[in-house]
Amino acid sequence: MQIIHLTTERLRLFPLDIQHKDAYYSLVSDNKENLKESFPITVLNANTPAKTRIYLKNLQENWLKDKGGKLGIWLDTTLIGMIMVKNIDWSIPKCELAYFVGAGFTRQGYATEAIRAVLTYCFNDLNFIKVFVRVIASNTASLALAEKCGFIREGYLKDEYRMGNKQLVDIVYFGIFPEEG
């Protein structure tokens, strides 16, 4: 995929790569307790500066191979979160989004603003016909965020996701289409 730079009223979004390792390592470390259950792979791959560098290098390569990757969410020069474009299926074409913002930046509209910018990119530039998110059923804030961004509930899946603590949890599956995004 082309290297992109999205700009919103308050934010800049672009692919994370090895030059962002210190900012990304700090973001994950500072939010480790909040991330360890929902984003265990992220926490595992960013638990040292060296592992973070390798992880971001691999993500950068995946982005260039049309396999998706992580977009950093930047407020001025501060990395406040990320949106992952993943599980791309070019035969449909569709993708999944996963996202988080750091604890100090929640409930300020940053995630909504970032998700809407990425949806516009997915539909207008990548010509996806669907974008989906999977949300842990007990995560009321993320459920509300998906609906606020226009996603429509498509299903409820029992014991669908294994969290970082190894517990199986239910997932709510949401989809959105170009005419809705």
Buried (B, 14 or more C-beta within 10 A) or exposed (E): BEEBEBEBEBBBBBBBBBEBBEBBBBBBBEBBEBBBBBBBEBBEBBBEEEBBBBBBEEBBEBBBEEBBBBBBBBBEEEBBBBBBBBBBEEEEEBBBBBBBBBEEBBEEBBBBBBBBBBBBBBBEEBEBEBBBBBBBBEBEEBBEBBBEBBBEEEEEBEEBBEBBEEEEBBBBBBBBBBEEB
